[in-house]
Amino acid sequence: MVKYAMIALLRNIYFDIAVYKPYLNMNYGMTDESKITKDDKDRITKLLEYKLNEDGYKERKKIAAEEANRLGNTMMAQSEIPNKIGVAIFSLGFACVLGVPLLLVAFVNFAFKFLF
């Protein structure tokens, strides 16, 4: 039972490091949730709650414009796209580097089970 709790904990930490923190960094320029959601508790999830259709893109565009203009979030501006691409590439590489040891541990665990 403890083993499965540890695996779940590692998965959650890996998700946080490899997906959630880069998302916050790309869209808000920081990874501190408390500072981002200080005035609006739903600020982080607003972009994610719309479907990937024409209406959803229009709403996302409105939210991005509001973030850039009213809230001064320069990461939502069009001029920050090269920086976002850089963060995405760096995050992908970091996720792979961090994921390889976890994959090796899982493979060794499977190999030991198979041998015994």
Secondary structure, 3 states (H helix, E strand, C coil): CHHHHHHHHHHHHHHHHHHHHHHHHHHHCCCCHHHHCCCCCCCCCCCCCCCCCHHHHHHHHHHHHHHHHCCCCHHHCHHHHHHHHHHHHHHHHHHHHHHHHHHHHHHHHHHHHHHC
